[in-house]
Amino acid sequence: MVSNPVHGLPFLPGTSFKDSTKTAFHRSQTLGYRNGYAIVRRPTVGIGGDRLQFNQLSQAVLDELASKAPVLTYGQPKQAPPADFIPAHVAFDKKVLKFNAYFQEDVPMSTEEQYRIRQVNIYYYLEDDSMSVIEPVVENSGIPQGKLIKRQRLAKNDRGDHYHWKDLNRGINITIYGKTFRVVDCDQFTQVFLESQGIELNPPEKMALDPYTELRKQPLRKYVTPSDFDQLKQFLTFDKQVLRFYAIWDDTDSMYGECRTYIIHYYLMDDTVEIREVHERNDGRDPFPLLMNRQRMPKVLVENAKNFPQCVLEISDQEVLEWYTAKDFIVGKSLTVLGRTFFIYDCDPFTRRYYKEKFGITDLPRIDVNKQEPPPVKQELPPYNGFGLVEDSAQNCFALIPKAPKKDVIKMLVNDNKVLRYLAALESPIPEDKDRRFVFSYFLATDMISIFEPPVRNSGIIGGKYLGRTKVVKPYSTVDNPIYYGPSDFFIGAVIEVFGHRFIILDTDEYVLKYMESNAAQYSPEALASVQKHVRKLEAPASESERYAGMQC
């Protein structure tokens, strides 16, 4: 095998030279296995290990293979469903762009100002491309302010095109109904939204100020305040500034007195005081808002003014030596107003800040005036009088109109019409009572007991109902915590004491035996043993009679 011909020589015998470094002249393997399947591979190396150029994939083929979608075994893949359509009024609900702007208004009929700068906010509602222009209300401006242009779609030219959010930016002028607004800035949400849509925002500008408004803020002239107190300055300086104190009037020492809460307002503009009463819900008082109307409060009167008919005529400055001022209202001190002593226990944050700046008082803590309620009196039930059940008698102590005690409804439904019957004898030293028999009926639904005495002819004793339905208390149980007889207390040989009479259980009916068998966990071993012994005695005579009958046959 020869190597590649030398450049410039023809490919003829004798002009090609053998490469002595090559020792492997086998062909490349083109068959192989992948994941258990036979595949064919394109050879990339020829005989001798020379790289083949014609079997290499071109760049165009590689790009085609990269962009080619795979074809499934059963046909072309299904296209993904289109995204859900979300209308604009849902996607942009409650999303509003806010721009800060101003416009210039001419003032032709004034000698102090030629034009006026009015600041506005332009709102653009993304859900329906509507806009509104609102001017913030300035107090005492004398200009109708508020909503200048109500929410609507605004035209930007004569062709009827409307403003779009793409037309809005910082540092531009927009004309709306003949007025030119200069947009200077926007809020953070507007900036983020416009930048996300690819709009390059202009740098923000400084909001223009009204020259006449700025001129009024500057003092026109300086003058020395006269030594006498200037009431006009006090009115202008402290207008709408009120000190608020929280006070109580403790009248518990008098008959039917109580502790009532009040709010004291001190108006700094004219040193007047107002006392308001705090009403609580269902307090039983008429809803009068004011205890004392707003007025100045005298602190020290002249001696001759003590007999002055104050209930008829108003007190003038001649009858008063000193009036109450703000320094007389301190948290933690008492104040006597119109014969009532008010204790101030708290104030609002503005009052604390005022006392700190005016008088240098920083320690005005809130004082707890809530009185600790006495411990509740433990209710004790009166002693049981012996009539009726203890639960029924106790209901008279819980409410003015007693109600029947609550019953276990589920127990009454489950054990309805279930009665345990026992035969008992009266334990008595009287000979006539030894032959008397009684039927005990225990009602599982209500845990009550009734006693019936079957009538016996010529016995001299009238039979019938011996005891109506009632709960029977066990002997030696306390009145406060009575313990009643239950089903587990009735078994053959048991002694039942009913209101001082002792009864001995002699026999039971068949239903009692079945009940004891199904509810053996409720009974003691002694009770179960007594019933088993009684059943064996009843079965023994029956078996002997059967044996005797069989012998005669």
LOMI-889295 format. One line per 5 residues: their letters; for each residue x, z, y of C-alpha. Coordinates in Angstrom, 1 decimal. Example, Ala and Ser with C-alpha at 12.3 -4.5 7.8 and 13.67 -1.06 7.14 Angstrom:
AS = 12.3:7.8:-4.5 ~ 13.7:7.1:-1.1
END
This chain:
MVSNP = 0.0:0.0:0.0 ~ 1.3:-0.9:3.4 ~ 0.8:0.8:6.6 ~ -0.6:-0.6:9.8 ~ 1.4:-3.7:11.1
VHGLP = 3.8:-3.3:13.9 ~ 2.5:-4.3:17.2 ~ 3.4:-7.9:18.0 ~ 4.1:-9.0:14.4 ~ 1.6:-11.0:12.3
FLPGT = -0.1:-9.4:9.4 ~ 1.8:-11.3:6.8 ~ 3.9:-10.4:3.8 ~ 7.2:-9.2:4.9 ~ 6.1:-8.2:8.4
SFKDS = 4.3:-5.0:7.2 ~ 6.2:-1.8:6.4 ~ 5.3:0.9:3.8 ~ 4.9:4.5:5.0 ~ 7.1:6.6:2.8
TKTAF = 5.5:9.8:3.9 ~ 2.1:9.0:2.3 ~ 1.7:10.2:-1.3 ~ -2.1:10.4:-1.8 ~ -3.8:7.1:-2.2
HRSQT = -7.2:8.2:-3.8 ~ -10.6:7.3:-2.3 ~ -12.7:9.9:-0.5 ~ -15.5:11.6:-2.4 ~ -18.9:10.3:-1.2
LGYRN = -21.2:12.3:-3.6 ~ -22.0:16.0:-3.3 ~ -24.6:18.7:-3.8 ~ -26.3:20.9:-1.2 ~ -28.9:23.6:-2.1
GYAIV = -29.2:22.0:-5.6 ~ -29.9:18.5:-4.3 ~ -27.5:15.5:-4.7 ~ -26.6:14.0:-1.3 ~ -24.5:10.9:-0.2
RRPTV = -21.8:11.5:2.4 ~ -20.3:8.8:4.6 ~ -16.5:8.5:4.0 ~ -14.5:9.4:7.1 ~ -11.0:9.0:5.6
GIGGD = -9.7:5.9:3.8 ~ -7.1:5.4:1.1 ~ -3.9:7.2:2.0 ~ -5.8:9.6:4.4 ~ -6.1:7.1:7.3
RLQFN = -9.2:8.0:9.4 ~ -11.9:5.3:9.4 ~ -13.2:4.3:12.7 ~ -16.2:2.2:11.7 ~ -17.9:5.1:9.9
QLSQA = -17.7:7.4:12.9 ~ -21.0:7.9:14.8 ~ -21.0:6.6:18.3 ~ -22.0:8.6:21.3 ~ -25.3:6.7:21.6
VLDEL = -26.2:7.5:18.0 ~ -25.3:11.2:18.5 ~ -27.6:11.3:21.6 ~ -30.4:9.7:19.6 ~ -30.0:12.2:16.8
ASKAP = -30.0:15.1:19.2 ~ -33.2:14.0:20.9 ~ -35.0:12.9:17.7 ~ -37.8:15.2:16.7 ~ -37.9:16.1:12.9
VLTYG = -40.7:14.4:10.9 ~ -42.5:16.7:8.5 ~ -43.2:15.8:5.0 ~ -46.9:15.2:5.6 ~ -46.7:13.3:8.8
QPKQA = -46.0:13.8:12.5 ~ -46.1:17.4:13.8 ~ -49.2:18.5:15.7 ~ -48.9:18.9:19.4 ~ -49.1:22.4:20.8
PPADF = -52.4:23.1:22.4 ~ -52.4:22.8:26.2 ~ -52.1:26.0:28.3 ~ -55.3:27.6:29.4 ~ -56.6:26.4:32.7
IPAHV = -56.7:29.2:35.3 ~ -58.6:28.4:38.5 ~ -57.1:29.1:41.9 ~ -59.6:31.7:42.8 ~ -58.5:33.7:39.7
AFDKK = -54.8:33.1:39.8 ~ -54.5:33.8:43.6 ~ -57.2:36.5:43.9 ~ -56.4:39.1:46.5 ~ -53.1:37.4:47.3
VLKFN = -52.6:36.9:51.0 ~ -49.7:35.7:53.1 ~ -49.1:37.6:56.3 ~ -47.3:36.2:59.3 ~ -46.5:38.0:62.5
AYFQE = -47.0:35.8:65.6 ~ -47.9:35.9:69.3 ~ -49.4:33.6:71.9 ~ -49.1:33.5:75.7 ~ -52.2:33.8:77.8
DVPMS = -52.3:33.0:81.5 ~ -53.6:35.6:84.0 ~ -54.5:33.7:87.2 ~ -56.5:36.4:89.0 ~ -53.8:39.2:89.0
TEEQY = -51.0:39.9:91.5 ~ -49.1:42.1:89.0 ~ -48.8:39.7:86.1 ~ -48.8:35.9:85.7 ~ -49.1:35.8:81.9
RIRQV = -49.8:38.1:79.1 ~ -48.2:38.2:75.6 ~ -50.7:39.1:72.8 ~ -49.4:39.9:69.3 ~ -51.4:38.8:66.4
NIYYY = -51.3:38.7:62.6 ~ -52.0:35.4:60.8 ~ -53.4:35.8:57.3 ~ -53.4:32.9:54.8 ~ -55.6:33.4:51.7
LEDDS = -54.2:31.6:48.7 ~ -57.4:31.5:46.7 ~ -59.2:29.1:49.0 ~ -56.6:28.0:51.6 ~ -58.5:29.8:54.4
MSVIE = -56.9:31.5:57.3 ~ -57.8:34.2:59.8 ~ -56.2:35.5:63.0 ~ -56.5:39.2:63.8 ~ -55.1:41.0:66.8
PVVEN = -54.2:44.7:66.3 ~ -56.3:47.0:68.5 ~ -54.4:48.6:71.4 ~ -56.0:51.8:72.8 ~ -57.2:51.5:76.4
SGIPQ = -56.1:47.9:76.7 ~ -59.4:46.7:78.3 ~ -59.2:43.5:76.3 ~ -61.6:42.5:73.4 ~ -59.4:42.7:70.4
GKLIK = -59.7:42.6:66.7 ~ -60.7:39.4:64.8 ~ -59.9:36.5:67.0 ~ -60.6:33.8:64.4 ~ -62.7:34.6:61.4
RQRLA = -61.7:33.5:57.9 ~ -62.1:29.7:57.5 ~ -60.1:26.6:56.8 ~ -58.3:25.5:60.0 ~ -57.7:21.9:61.0
KNDRG = -54.1:21.0:62.0 ~ -54.7:17.5:63.4 ~ -57.4:15.1:64.6 ~ -57.6:13.4:61.2 ~ -59.2:16.4:59.6
DHYHW = -56.2:17.7:57.6 ~ -56.2:21.4:57.1 ~ -53.3:23.8:57.2 ~ -51.6:24.5:53.9 ~ -49.1:27.3:53.0
KDLNR = -46.4:24.6:52.9 ~ -46.9:24.1:56.6 ~ -46.2:27.7:57.5 ~ -42.7:29.0:58.2 ~ -40.8:31.4:60.4
GINIT = -39.7:30.2:63.8 ~ -42.4:27.4:64.2 ~ -45.4:26.8:66.5 ~ -48.8:26.2:65.2 ~ -51.8:25.2:67.3
IYGKT = -55.2:26.6:66.4 ~ -58.2:25.7:68.6 ~ -56.1:24.9:71.6 ~ -53.9:28.0:71.3 ~ -50.3:27.8:70.4
FRVVD = -49.1:30.6:68.2 ~ -45.4:31.3:67.7 ~ -44.7:32.6:64.1 ~ -41.7:35.0:64.3 ~ -41.7:36.8:60.9
CDQFT = -43.6:37.5:57.6 ~ -43.9:40.3:55.2 ~ -41.9:40.8:52.0 ~ -44.6:39.3:49.6 ~ -44.9:36.2:51.8
QVFLE = -41.1:35.7:51.8 ~ -40.8:36.1:48.0 ~ -43.7:33.7:47.4 ~ -42.5:30.9:49.7 ~ -38.9:31.2:48.3
SQGIE = -40.3:30.9:44.7 ~ -42.1:27.7:45.7 ~ -38.8:26.2:46.9 ~ -39.4:26.5:50.7 ~ -36.4:27.4:52.7
LNPPE = -37.4:30.0:55.3 ~ -36.1:30.0:58.8 ~ -34.4:33.2:60.1 ~ -36.8:35.7:61.6 ~ -37.1:36.0:65.3
KMALD = -37.7:39.0:67.6 ~ -41.2:39.7:68.6 ~ -41.9:39.0:72.2 ~ -43.0:41.9:74.4 ~ -45.6:41.9:77.1
PYTEL = -43.7:42.3:80.4 ~ -46.6:44.1:82.2 ~ -46.9:46.6:79.3 ~ -43.2:47.3:79.4 ~ -43.3:47.7:83.1
RKQPL = -46.0:50.4:82.9 ~ -43.9:52.4:80.4 ~ -41.2:52.8:83.0 ~ -41.7:55.5:85.6 ~ -42.5:53.9:89.0
RKYVT = -41.1:56.8:91.0 ~ -39.6:60.2:90.5 ~ -41.0:63.3:92.2 ~ -40.5:67.1:91.9 ~ -43.3:68.9:90.2
PSDFD = -44.8:71.5:92.5 ~ -44.4:75.2:91.7 ~ -48.1:75.6:91.1 ~ -49.3:74.5:87.7 ~ -50.5:70.9:87.6
QLKQF = -53.7:70.7:85.6 ~ -53.8:66.9:85.8 ~ -50.4:66.7:84.1 ~ -51.5:69.1:81.5 ~ -54.6:67.0:80.8
LTFDK = -52.6:63.8:80.5 ~ -49.8:65.3:78.5 ~ -51.8:67.3:76.0 ~ -54.8:65.1:75.7 ~ -56.2:65.1:72.1
QVLRF = -53.7:67.8:71.0 ~ -55.5:70.7:69.3 ~ -54.0:73.7:67.6 ~ -55.9:74.7:64.5 ~ -55.9:78.2:63.0
YAIWD = -57.6:79.5:59.9 ~ -59.1:83.0:60.3 ~ -61.4:85.5:58.5 ~ -63.8:88.1:59.8 ~ -63.9:91.0:57.4
DTDSM = -67.2:92.9:57.8 ~ -67.3:94.5:54.4 ~ -67.2:98.0:55.9 ~ -70.8:97.7:57.3 ~ -73.9:97.6:55.2
YGECR = -74.5:94.1:53.6 ~ -71.3:92.9:55.3 ~ -69.0:90.3:53.8 ~ -65.8:88.4:54.4 ~ -66.4:85.1:56.2
TYIIH = -64.0:82.2:57.0 ~ -63.7:80.5:60.4 ~ -61.6:77.8:62.0 ~ -60.3:78.4:65.5 ~ -59.5:75.4:67.7
YYLMD = -57.3:75.8:70.7 ~ -57.3:72.8:73.1 ~ -54.0:72.4:74.9 ~ -55.4:70.1:77.6 ~ -57.5:72.8:79.2
DTVEI = -56.8:76.1:77.3 ~ -60.3:76.3:75.8 ~ -61.1:77.9:72.5 ~ -63.8:76.9:69.9 ~ -64.7:78.8:66.8
REVHE = -66.3:77.0:63.9 ~ -67.9:78.6:60.9 ~ -66.9:77.3:57.4 ~ -70.0:76.9:55.2 ~ -69.8:76.9:51.5
RNDGR = -72.3:75.4:49.1 ~ -75.4:77.5:48.4 ~ -74.2:80.3:50.7 ~ -77.7:81.0:51.9 ~ -77.0:80.6:55.6
DPFPL = -78.3:78.1:58.1 ~ -75.8:75.3:58.8 ~ -74.9:76.2:62.3 ~ -71.6:74.4:63.1 ~ -70.3:76.6:65.9
LMNRQ = -70.0:80.4:66.2 ~ -68.7:80.0:69.8 ~ -68.9:76.9:71.9 ~ -65.8:75.5:73.5 ~ -64.9:77.7:76.5
RMPKV = -62.1:79.7:78.0 ~ -61.7:83.2:76.6 ~ -60.9:86.2:78.9 ~ -58.3:88.5:77.7 ~ -58.2:91.2:80.4
LVENA = -61.0:91.8:82.9 ~ -60.9:93.6:86.2 ~ -62.3:97.1:86.3 ~ -65.3:96.2:88.4 ~ -66.3:93.5:86.0
KNFPQ = -67.1:95.8:83.1 ~ -70.6:96.3:84.4 ~ -71.0:92.6:85.3 ~ -74.1:91.0:83.8 ~ -72.1:88.6:81.6
CVLEI = -75.1:87.6:79.5 ~ -76.8:86.1:82.6 ~ -73.9:84.8:84.8 ~ -70.7:83.1:83.9 ~ -67.4:84.9:84.4
SDQEV = -65.4:83.4:87.2 ~ -61.7:83.6:87.8 ~ -62.2:86.6:90.1 ~ -63.4:88.8:87.3 ~ -60.6:87.9:84.9
LEWYT = -57.0:89.1:85.2 ~ -55.6:87.2:82.2 ~ -56.9:84.5:79.9 ~ -56.0:83.8:76.3 ~ -53.2:81.3:75.9
AKDFI = -51.5:79.6:73.0 ~ -48.9:82.4:72.6 ~ -51.7:84.9:71.8 ~ -52.6:83.0:68.6 ~ -50.0:84.0:66.0
VGKSL = -50.4:83.7:62.2 ~ -50.5:87.2:60.7 ~ -52.0:88.9:63.8 ~ -55.6:90.0:64.6 ~ -57.6:88.6:67.6
TVLGR = -60.7:90.2:69.1 ~ -63.3:87.7:70.3 ~ -66.8:88.6:71.5 ~ -66.6:92.0:69.7 ~ -65.4:90.5:66.4
TFFIY = -61.9:91.0:65.0 ~ -60.5:87.8:63.5 ~ -57.4:87.8:61.3 ~ -55.4:84.6:61.5 ~ -53.9:83.8:58.1
DCDPF = -52.8:80.1:58.3 ~ -52.5:77.1:60.6 ~ -52.0:73.3:60.2 ~ -48.6:71.5:60.2 ~ -49.1:70.2:63.9
TRRYY = -49.5:73.8:65.0 ~ -46.4:74.9:63.2 ~ -44.4:72.1:64.8 ~ -45.7:72.9:68.2 ~ -44.8:76.6:68.0
KEKFG = -41.3:75.7:66.8 ~ -40.7:73.3:69.7 ~ -42.5:75.4:72.4 ~ -41.8:79.0:71.5 ~ -39.0:78.7:68.9
ITDLP = -41.1:80.4:66.2 ~ -40.3:78.9:62.8 ~ -41.6:81.6:60.4 ~ -45.3:81.1:60.2 ~ -46.0:81.5:56.4
RIDVN = -49.5:81.4:55.0 ~ -50.9:84.8:54.2 ~ -53.0:85.2:51.0 ~ -56.3:86.9:52.0 ~ -58.0:86.4:48.6
KQEPP = -59.2:89.7:47.3 ~ -58.7:90.4:43.7 ~ -61.9:90.6:41.9 ~ -62.6:93.9:40.0 ~ -62.3:93.7:36.3
PVKQE = -65.6:92.8:34.7 ~ -67.7:95.7:33.4 ~ -67.9:95.7:29.7 ~ -71.5:95.4:28.6 ~ -72.5:98.0:26.0
LPPYN = -75.7:97.7:24.0 ~ -78.0:100.7:24.0 ~ -78.4:102.5:20.7 ~ -80.8:101.0:18.1 ~ -84.3:102.4:18.3
GFGLV = -85.2:101.5:14.7 ~ -87.9:98.9:15.5 ~ -87.4:95.4:14.3 ~ -84.0:93.8:13.6 ~ -80.9:94.7:15.5
EDSAQ = -80.4:91.1:16.6 ~ -83.9:90.9:18.1 ~ -83.5:94.1:20.0 ~ -80.1:93.0:21.4 ~ -81.7:89.9:23.0
NCFAL = -83.5:92.1:25.4 ~ -80.2:93.2:26.9 ~ -78.7:89.6:27.3 ~ -81.5:88.0:29.5 ~ -84.5:89.0:31.5
IPKAP = -86.7:86.8:29.4 ~ -85.4:87.4:25.8 ~ -85.0:84.4:23.5 ~ -85.0:84.4:19.7 ~ -81.6:84.7:18.1
KKDVI = -80.1:81.5:16.8 ~ -80.7:80.7:13.2 ~ -78.5:78.8:10.7 ~ -80.6:75.7:10.4 ~ -78.4:74.0:7.8
KMLVN = -78.7:77.1:5.6 ~ -82.4:77.1:6.0 ~ -82.7:73.4:5.1 ~ -80.4:73.7:2.0 ~ -82.1:76.9:0.7
DNKVL = -85.7:76.1:1.6 ~ -88.2:77.5:-0.9 ~ -85.4:79.1:-3.0 ~ -86.5:82.7:-4.0 ~ -84.7:85.1:-6.3
RYLAA = -87.1:87.5:-8.1 ~ -86.2:90.8:-9.7 ~ -88.2:93.5:-11.5 ~ -87.4:97.0:-10.3 ~ -88.5:100.6:-10.9
LESPI = -88.8:103.4:-8.3 ~ -86.3:106.2:-8.7 ~ -88.3:109.3:-7.9 ~ -88.7:112.9:-9.1 ~ -92.5:112.5:-9.0
PEDKD = -93.8:111.9:-12.5 ~ -96.5:109.5:-11.3 ~ -93.9:107.2:-9.8 ~ -91.9:106.7:-13.0 ~ -94.2:104.0:-14.4
RRFVF = -94.6:102.1:-11.2 ~ -93.0:98.6:-11.2 ~ -92.1:96.4:-8.2 ~ -91.2:92.8:-7.7 ~ -88.3:92.1:-5.3
SYFLA = -88.3:88.6:-3.7 ~ -85.0:87.6:-2.0 ~ -85.4:84.5:0.2 ~ -82.1:82.6:0.3 ~ -83.0:80.7:3.5
TDMIS = -83.3:83.8:5.7 ~ -81.7:86.6:3.7 ~ -84.9:88.5:3.9 ~ -86.5:90.8:1.2 ~ -90.1:91.4:0.4
IFEPP = -91.4:93.9:-2.2 ~ -94.7:93.5:-4.1 ~ -96.3:96.1:-6.4 ~ -98.5:94.6:-9.1 ~ -101.8:96.5:-9.3
VRNSG = -102.4:98.6:-12.5 ~ -105.9:99.5:-13.5 ~ -106.8:103.2:-13.6 ~ -103.4:104.2:-12.2 ~ -104.8:105.7:-9.1
IIGGK = -102.3:103.7:-7.0 ~ -103.3:100.8:-4.8 ~ -101.0:97.8:-5.5 ~ -100.2:94.8:-3.3 ~ -97.6:94.3:-0.6
YLGRT = -95.2:97.2:-0.5 ~ -92.8:95.7:2.1 ~ -93.1:92.5:4.2 ~ -90.3:90.1:4.8 ~ -87.4:91.8:6.5
KVVKP = -83.7:92.3:6.3 ~ -82.7:95.5:4.6 ~ -79.6:97.3:5.8 ~ -77.2:98.8:3.3 ~ -76.8:102.6:3.4
YSTVD = -73.8:104.0:5.2 ~ -73.5:101.0:7.5 ~ -73.2:101.5:11.3 ~ -75.9:100.5:13.7 ~ -73.5:98.5:15.9
NPIYY = -72.3:96.4:12.9 ~ -75.1:96.5:10.3 ~ -74.4:95.1:6.8 ~ -77.5:93.6:5.1 ~ -78.1:93.2:1.4
GPSDF = -77.1:89.8:-0.1 ~ -77.6:88.0:-3.3 ~ -74.5:89.5:-4.8 ~ -75.9:93.0:-4.5 ~ -78.8:92.3:-6.9
FIGAV = -78.1:92.5:-10.6 ~ -79.4:94.4:-13.5 ~ -78.7:98.1:-13.2 ~ -78.0:97.9:-9.4 ~ -79.5:100.5:-7.2
IEVFG = -81.1:99.2:-4.0 ~ -82.0:101.7:-1.2 ~ -84.8:100.5:1.0 ~ -85.6:102.7:4.0 ~ -84.8:105.9:2.0
HRFII = -86.4:104.8:-1.3 ~ -84.1:104.0:-4.2 ~ -85.0:101.2:-6.6 ~ -83.3:100.3:-9.9 ~ -83.2:96.6:-10.9
LDTDE = -84.5:96.2:-14.5 ~ -85.0:92.5:-15.1 ~ -84.7:89.0:-13.4 ~ -86.4:85.7:-13.9 ~ -84.9:82.6:-15.4
YVLKY = -84.1:81.0:-12.0 ~ -81.9:84.0:-11.0 ~ -79.9:83.5:-14.2 ~ -79.4:79.8:-13.4 ~ -78.4:80.7:-9.8
MESNA = -75.9:83.3:-11.0 ~ -74.5:80.8:-13.4 ~ -74.0:78.1:-10.7 ~ -72.7:80.5:-8.1 ~ -70.6:82.9:-10.2
AQYSP = -68.0:83.2:-7.5 ~ -70.4:85.2:-5.3 ~ -71.0:87.9:-7.9 ~ -68.7:90.6:-9.2 ~ -67.6:90.8:-12.8
EALAS = -69.8:93.9:-13.2 ~ -72.9:92.0:-12.1 ~ -72.2:89.1:-14.5 ~ -71.5:91.5:-17.4 ~ -74.8:93.3:-16.8
VQKHV = -76.7:90.0:-17.0 ~ -74.9:88.9:-20.1 ~ -75.6:92.2:-21.8 ~ -79.3:91.9:-20.9 ~ -79.5:88.4:-22.2
RKLEA = -78.0:89.5:-25.6 ~ -80.6:92.3:-25.9 ~ -83.4:89.8:-25.4 ~ -81.9:87.3:-27.9 ~ -81.3:90.0:-30.7
PASES = -85.0:90.9:-31.4 ~ -85.9:87.2:-31.4 ~ -83.3:86.4:-34.1 ~ -84.4:89.3:-36.3 ~ -88.1:88.2:-36.1
ERYAG = -87.0:84.7:-37.2 ~ -85.0:86.1:-40.1 ~ -87.9:88.2:-41.2 ~ -90.3:85.3:-41.1 ~ -87.8:83.2:-43.2
MQC = -87.6:86.0:-45.9 ~ -91.4:86.1:-46.3 ~ -91.5:82.3:-46.8
END
